[in-house]
Amino acid sequence: MSDIVLSSAVRENLLSLKSTAKLQSTTQNRLATGLKVNSALDNPNSFFTAAGLNDRASDLANLLDNMGQAVQTIRAADDGLTGITRLVESAKAIANQALQTQSEYQRKTYTEQYNDILEQIEDLARDSDYKGKNLLAGLGNELQVIFNEDSTSNLTVDPVDFTDTTLSTGLALSDLENGAGATSSFTVASGSTTLDLSTLQASSNLSDLPDWENGDIVTVSDGVNPPTTFTVGTGAGQIETVQDYVNALNDVQGIKASFDETDDEITITSGLNPAYTLSISKDTSGGGTATNGGIGAGSTTLATSVMTAAATLTSSGGFEVDDVLYITDGNGFEAASIEIDDDTTVSDLVSLIKSIKGLDANFASGSISMVGDVSWAITSSNDDFNIDDFATTDGTVNLTATDSGFKDDTDIERVLQAINSALDELRSAAGELGTSLSTVEIRTSFTEELINTLEVGAGALTIADMNEEGANMLALQTRQQLSSTALSLANQAEQSVLSLFG
């Protein structure tokens, strides 16, 4: 107010009080906010520089979240790789176990286990995703990690594809053939007849019989195939004695013969198929009289019939005491064997077959039917075993199944090579993922430190020193009190004039 005149002393003290109050307001604001630069008005250079630093720190902080998620995505893939590696090692162990056995059935079992492992590998690879991103599932799962605010610094993690083990760019492990089973059967038949050689002994000459002469021909036929003939005589390959005759009959596959000196009879036991009828006769080529192979007229015939489960095997011409039957698989592995004695029955043979893993059998109407998971063969030490007719030269019972992928050693060794290559591929993929993970983690740590550096730098420009501001406040309060006292003294000096009017 221009109409009021203040002395210079009073005016100076008022100005001092105003200045002190202004400084107190500024200091109180700094103490309240903790900042010495609250707006561009306080310090434009520091304010905008700090704002730029804080903005960059904020942008990097947003990128940190993405980096953290990228780390988890890579770790999920790495966990998947660890599990897949263990499964592949299990597959290798299975292949090695298969290589250590020759049992085709056991190898087929290992084949099935191996295929199950491959299926588990594919499932595990599909399950290794993190938030919809799976680095083990191939194309479309590329992971890009951005490290700076303008995206000029980044890392792309390329995926691999282990969801299909057959891919040549992946594990290159194909499913193996499990193999298909097969069936087979054979008939067990028996029948016997006798040839009367009355008055003869085993060492007697056949020509001693009234109707037999050297040069006569004995014919043994199954009624369908070319017959077998023996010439009576003393020449090489001819039958001279009764024992020669018995030996010649025993050489015919499918039948067996024995001579009983008590009854003077040759007993012939046949194992030929019931569809064929054995016939024996002797002609008159040497001047003798036609006989049935003995001293009787006509011909001797023998038709077999199917055996029952309780029948002894030796009642058939295809079996004798001390014969050994062998049951082997397609690799030649002997799964079982049985030595025939007088009490061995058809049922015993069927039970033996059924006891073998991978092979089952059933007996009905004289036929032993077999179902095998792998290939099997039944052989005998006796050439007469399972001879159906004279055209049959080998009585081996064969059951031929489709081979599994582990049947042969070479197949297993080839799979082991593929597994070793797959393990190399897994180690390579794990190494690449490990490098990527290490890079992202290093950049994450760097970004965290850089954010801290930026924020500290921004704070250095704007954050107030509380100790200093506190001291300033105390000094200003003291100054204010002194200014108030000085103003009071100045006013008292002017009030002394009033005493002149008292």
Disulfide bonds with the S-S distance in Angstrom:
none
